[in-house]
Amino acid sequence: MSLRADVVPYWLPFREPYVTARGRLTRREMVLLRVRDEDGVEGLGEAVPLSLRGGVTIAAVVKELEEQGTVADGLSRPAHCAVSTALLDLGEKRRAIKGEHAPVRCNATLVSGSPAEVAADAMRWAKAGFGTFKLKVGAGEDVAQVEAVRAAVGSAAKIRLDANASWSLEEATRILAAVEPLGIELVEQPVETIAEAAELASRTPIPLAGDESIVTAADAEESVREGGFAITGVKLSKVGGIEAGREIAGVMRTYVASALDGPVGIAIGRRLAEWVDSTVPAAERLAHGLATRRLFRETIAVEECALEGDLLHEAPGPGLGVVIDEDSLRYHQL
């Protein structure tokens, strides 16, 4: 089968600046991969380089994809994610596959700010139907933010924290002791290494979740062996695509998270989240971090995964179901 690949770097603006312990973003830059066969059937993939975390740059990903097209060997993980996603989408469209897909429950993603600002943001998400709230901590008044959100959303809501590896072991110990009485579902990447997480796990009853430290199934196995992170978030551009995500989920308890993806990245992340949910009892399912479309002011899709309350539904068309808005893509092309 002859395939033609088009590589389109693009950007999307946030509604408000996205602020975490890692930095501040006003827009997200991504790469759309469009793969077409000889019959004109198109598969879509997406790469979201995590350059704020020291990963490959968007220019490097574009160069990889332009040079290698759909040859996945030797690609960086974001580029590999784009290729594997596009080929999955293309294959399902060629076979006219569109099964029944269950929606997945998502958490609210709150950006850093003053306690009052974060609490107000939480209330906006709560009014939209969300019951799990993820706070980006490590860049401000951490304990006060948690206190303000708990007061705003009530005792029944679930609160999780994400420090993006910004705390030292001693800072994490102190802060988690302070917020423990407020009821914390989990804390994502509070410290930098698996070894530090193993020590922190002996100091706090709050479940620890990995992110930056869990990139491969081998990382997951090490974390389980060392007794550090008991859970991990999986970002597909970070780990290299849906198959790599499944391998990690086969080792440790997992939820799927957005790397601030565009519509194609959300669609393939939603597909993995649905698979993860199917492998565990309903009571053990964790909300997934895939509602980040709400953080963006614009989109490049006319059809994409839709949120109803905190439930993310598969887009309706064949394959992943995403349909590109050609005018918007031209406007947002880098």
C-alpha positions as CSV (number, residue, x, y, z in Angstrom):
1,M,0.0,0.0,0.0
2,S,1.4,3.4,-1.1
3,L,1.1,6.2,1.5
4,R,1.7,9.9,1.3
5,A,2.4,11.8,4.5
6,D,1.8,15.5,5.1
7,V,3.3,17.2,8.2
8,V,1.5,20.3,9.5
9,P,2.8,22.1,12.6
10,Y,0.2,24.3,14.1
11,W,-0.8,26.2,17.3
12,L,-3.9,26.7,19.4
13,P,-4.4,29.6,21.9
14,F,-5.5,29.1,25.5
15,R,-8.4,30.9,26.9
16,E,-6.2,32.0,29.8
17,P,-2.4,31.5,30.3
18,Y,-1.7,28.0,31.3
19,V,0.5,28.3,34.4
20,T,2.3,25.4,36.2
21,A,5.5,24.9,38.2
22,R,7.2,24.2,34.8
23,G,6.3,27.6,33.3
24,R,3.7,29.7,31.6
25,L,2.1,29.1,28.2
26,T,-0.3,31.3,26.2
27,R,-0.6,28.8,23.3
28,R,0.2,25.1,22.5
29,E,2.3,24.1,19.5
30,M,1.6,20.7,18.0
31,V,2.2,18.7,14.8
32,L,-0.6,17.2,12.8
33,L,0.3,14.2,10.6
34,R,-2.0,13.4,7.7
35,V,-1.4,10.0,6.0
36,R,-3.3,9.2,2.7
37,D,-3.5,6.0,0.8
38,E,-3.9,5.6,-3.0
39,D,-7.7,5.6,-2.6
40,G,-7.6,9.0,-0.8
41,V,-8.5,7.5,2.6
42,E,-6.8,9.7,5.3
43,G,-5.5,8.8,8.7
44,L,-4.7,11.5,11.3
45,G,-2.0,11.5,13.9
46,E,-0.6,14.1,16.3
47,A,2.6,14.8,18.1
48,V,2.8,17.2,21.1
49,P,6.5,17.8,21.9
50,L,7.0,18.3,25.7
51,S,9.8,20.9,25.3
52,L,9.1,22.6,28.7
53,R,10.1,19.3,30.2
54,G,13.4,19.1,28.3
55,G,12.0,16.9,25.6
56,V,12.4,17.0,21.8
57,T,11.5,20.3,20.1
58,I,8.7,20.8,17.6
59,A,11.2,21.6,14.9
60,A,12.9,18.3,15.5
61,V,9.6,16.3,15.4
62,V,8.6,18.0,12.1
63,K,12.0,17.1,10.6
64,E,11.7,13.5,11.7
65,L,8.2,13.1,10.2
66,E,9.1,14.9,7.0
67,E,12.1,12.7,6.5
68,Q,10.6,9.3,7.6
69,G,6.9,9.7,6.8
70,T,5.2,6.6,8.2
71,V,8.4,4.7,9.0
72,A,8.3,4.5,12.8
73,D,11.7,3.0,13.5
74,G,14.0,5.3,15.3
75,L,11.5,8.1,15.8
76,S,11.3,10.1,19.0
77,R,8.3,9.2,21.2
78,P,6.1,12.2,20.1
79,A,6.8,11.4,16.5
80,H,6.2,7.7,17.0
81,C,2.9,8.5,18.6
82,A,1.8,10.6,15.6
83,V,2.7,7.8,13.2
84,S,1.1,5.0,15.1
85,T,-2.1,7.0,15.7
86,A,-2.3,7.9,12.0
87,L,-1.9,4.3,10.9
88,L,-4.5,3.1,13.4
89,D,-7.0,5.8,12.2
90,L,-6.3,4.9,8.5
91,G,-6.6,1.2,9.1
92,E,-10.0,1.6,10.8
93,K,-11.3,3.9,8.1
94,R,-10.2,1.5,5.4
95,R,-12.1,-1.3,7.1
96,A,-15.0,1.0,7.9
97,I,-14.6,0.1,11.6
98,K,-16.7,2.1,14.1
99,G,-17.7,0.0,17.1
100,E,-19.6,1.0,20.2
101,H,-17.5,3.1,22.4
102,A,-18.2,3.9,26.0
103,P,-17.6,7.4,27.3
104,V,-14.8,8.0,29.8
105,R,-15.0,10.2,32.9
106,C,-12.6,13.2,33.1
107,N,-11.1,15.4,35.8
108,A,-11.1,19.2,35.8
109,T,-7.6,20.7,35.2
110,L,-7.0,23.9,37.3
111,V,-4.1,26.1,36.5
112,S,-2.0,27.8,39.2
113,G,-3.1,31.1,40.6
114,S,-4.1,32.8,43.8
115,P,-6.3,30.6,46.1
116,A,-9.4,32.7,45.3
117,E,-8.7,32.4,41.5
118,V,-8.2,28.6,41.7
119,A,-11.3,28.2,43.7
120,A,-13.4,30.3,41.3
121,D,-12.0,28.2,38.4
122,A,-13.0,25.0,40.3
123,M,-16.5,26.3,40.7
124,R,-16.8,26.9,36.9
125,W,-15.7,23.3,36.3
126,A,-18.1,22.0,39.0
127,K,-21.0,23.9,37.4
128,A,-20.2,22.1,34.1
129,G,-20.5,18.7,35.8
130,F,-17.1,17.8,37.0
131,G,-16.5,16.0,40.4
132,T,-12.7,15.4,40.3
133,F,-10.4,18.4,40.4
134,K,-6.6,18.4,39.6
135,L,-4.7,21.3,41.0
136,K,-1.4,22.4,39.6
137,V,0.8,23.1,42.6
138,G,4.5,24.0,43.2
139,A,4.2,27.5,41.8
140,G,2.4,29.4,44.6
141,E,0.5,29.0,47.8
142,D,0.0,25.3,47.7
143,V,-1.8,24.6,50.9
144,A,-4.0,27.7,50.7
145,Q,-5.0,26.7,47.2
146,V,-6.1,23.2,48.3
147,E,-8.0,24.7,51.3
148,A,-9.8,27.2,49.0
149,V,-10.8,24.5,46.4
150,R,-12.0,22.1,49.1
151,A,-14.1,24.8,50.6
152,A,-15.5,25.7,47.2
153,V,-16.3,22.2,45.9
154,G,-17.4,20.5,49.1
155,S,-16.4,17.3,50.8
156,A,-17.8,14.9,48.2
157,A,-15.5,16.1,45.4
158,K,-12.2,14.4,44.7
159,I,-9.1,16.5,44.7
160,R,-5.8,15.5,43.2
161,L,-2.5,17.5,43.0
162,D,0.2,17.7,40.4
163,A,3.5,19.2,41.4
164,N,5.4,18.5,38.2
165,A,8.4,17.2,40.2
166,S,8.9,20.7,41.6
167,W,9.1,19.7,45.3
168,S,12.1,18.5,47.2
169,L,11.5,15.4,49.4
170,E,11.3,17.5,52.5
171,E,8.9,20.1,50.9
172,A,6.7,17.2,49.7
173,T,6.6,15.7,53.2
174,R,5.7,19.0,54.8
175,I,3.0,20.0,52.3
176,L,1.4,16.6,52.0
177,A,1.1,16.4,55.8
178,A,-0.6,19.8,55.8
179,V,-3.2,18.9,53.1
180,E,-3.8,15.3,54.1
181,P,-6.8,16.2,56.4
182,L,-8.4,17.9,53.4
183,G,-8.8,14.6,51.6
184,I,-6.5,14.1,48.6
185,E,-7.2,11.4,46.1
186,L,-3.6,11.3,44.8
187,V,-0.6,13.5,44.2
188,E,1.1,13.4,40.8
189,Q,4.9,13.5,40.5
190,P,5.5,15.3,43.8
191,V,9.2,14.6,43.6
192,E,11.6,14.0,40.7
193,T,12.7,10.4,41.0
194,I,11.4,6.9,41.7
195,A,13.8,6.6,44.6
196,E,12.5,9.8,46.2
197,A,8.9,8.6,45.7
198,A,9.7,5.4,47.5
199,E,10.9,7.3,50.5
200,L,8.0,9.8,50.3
201,A,5.5,6.8,50.2
202,S,6.8,5.8,53.6
203,R,6.0,9.2,55.0
204,T,2.5,9.9,53.7
205,P,-0.7,7.8,53.2
206,I,-1.7,9.9,50.1
207,P,-1.3,7.7,47.0
208,L,1.6,8.9,44.8
209,A,1.2,8.9,41.0
210,G,4.0,9.1,38.4
211,D,4.2,11.1,35.2
212,E,7.6,12.4,34.3
213,S,9.3,9.5,35.9
214,I,7.2,6.8,34.2
215,V,8.0,6.8,30.5
216,T,8.3,3.0,29.7
217,A,7.0,-0.2,31.0
218,A,10.4,-0.8,32.6
219,D,10.0,2.4,34.6
220,A,6.6,1.2,35.8
221,E,8.1,-2.1,36.8
222,E,10.9,-0.3,38.7
223,S,8.4,1.9,40.5
224,V,6.2,-1.1,41.6
225,R,9.4,-3.0,42.7
226,E,10.6,0.0,44.7
227,G,7.3,0.8,46.3
228,G,7.2,4.4,45.1
229,F,4.5,5.5,42.7
230,A,1.5,3.2,42.9
231,I,-0.4,4.9,40.0
232,T,0.7,6.7,36.9
233,G,-0.6,9.1,34.4
234,V,0.1,8.3,30.8
235,K,0.5,10.9,28.1
236,L,0.7,9.3,24.7
237,S,3.1,11.8,23.2
238,K,5.4,11.2,26.2
239,V,5.4,7.4,26.1
240,G,5.2,6.9,22.3
241,G,1.7,6.0,21.4
242,I,-1.2,3.8,22.4
243,E,0.6,0.4,22.5
244,A,3.3,1.8,24.8
245,G,0.5,3.2,27.0
246,R,-1.2,-0.2,27.2
247,E,2.1,-1.8,28.2
248,I,2.5,0.6,31.1
249,A,-1.2,0.1,32.1
250,G,-0.5,-3.6,32.2
251,V,2.0,-3.0,35.0
252,M,0.5,-0.4,37.3
253,R,-2.8,1.4,37.9
254,T,-3.2,4.0,35.3
255,Y,-5.2,7.0,34.1
256,V,-4.7,8.7,30.8
257,A,-3.8,12.4,30.6
258,S,-3.6,15.0,27.9
259,A,-0.3,16.7,27.1
260,L,-2.5,19.7,26.2
261,D,-3.2,17.8,23.0
262,G,-5.2,18.9,20.0
263,P,-8.3,17.0,18.8
264,V,-6.5,14.0,17.4
265,G,-4.4,13.5,20.5
266,I,-7.5,13.7,22.7
267,A,-9.2,11.1,20.4
268,I,-6.4,8.5,20.7
269,G,-6.0,9.3,24.4
270,R,-9.7,8.7,24.9
271,R,-9.4,5.4,23.1
272,L,-6.7,4.3,25.5
273,A,-8.7,5.5,28.5
274,E,-11.7,3.5,27.4
275,W,-9.4,0.4,27.2
276,V,-8.0,1.1,30.7
277,D,-11.4,1.4,32.1
278,S,-12.4,-1.9,30.6
279,T,-9.6,-3.7,32.5
280,V,-10.7,-2.7,36.0
281,P,-13.9,-2.7,38.1
282,A,-16.0,0.4,37.8
283,A,-15.3,1.3,41.5
284,E,-11.5,1.3,40.8
285,R,-11.6,3.6,37.7
286,L,-9.8,6.9,37.9
287,A,-10.9,10.1,36.2
288,H,-8.8,10.8,33.1
289,G,-7.1,14.1,32.3
290,L,-8.7,14.5,28.9
291,A,-11.0,17.4,29.3
292,T,-8.3,20.0,28.3
293,R,-10.3,21.0,25.2
294,R,-12.0,23.4,27.6
295,L,-8.7,25.2,28.2
296,F,-8.4,26.2,24.5
297,R,-10.1,29.1,22.8
298,E,-10.1,27.6,19.3
299,T,-9.9,24.2,17.6
300,I,-8.9,22.8,14.2
301,A,-11.7,20.3,14.0
302,V,-15.3,20.4,12.9
303,E,-15.9,17.0,14.4
304,E,-14.0,15.8,17.6
305,C,-14.6,14.1,20.9
306,A,-17.4,15.8,22.8
307,L,-17.8,16.5,26.5
308,E,-21.2,16.0,28.2
309,G,-20.6,17.0,31.8
310,D,-17.4,15.2,32.7
311,L,-17.9,12.4,30.2
312,L,-15.8,12.4,27.0
313,H,-17.5,10.7,24.1
314,E,-15.9,9.3,20.9
315,A,-16.3,11.4,17.8
316,P,-19.0,10.0,15.6
317,G,-17.3,9.3,12.3
318,P,-15.2,6.3,11.2
319,G,-11.8,5.6,12.8
320,L,-11.1,8.1,15.5
321,G,-13.8,10.3,14.1
322,V,-11.9,13.6,13.9
323,V,-12.7,15.8,10.9
324,I,-10.3,18.7,10.2
325,D,-11.6,22.2,9.7
326,E,-9.4,23.1,6.7
327,D,-9.8,26.9,7.1
328,S,-8.9,26.8,10.8
329,L,-5.9,24.6,10.2
330,R,-4.6,27.0,7.5
331,Y,-5.1,29.9,9.9
332,H,-3.3,28.1,12.8
333,Q,-0.5,26.6,10.7
334,L,3.0,27.5,11.9
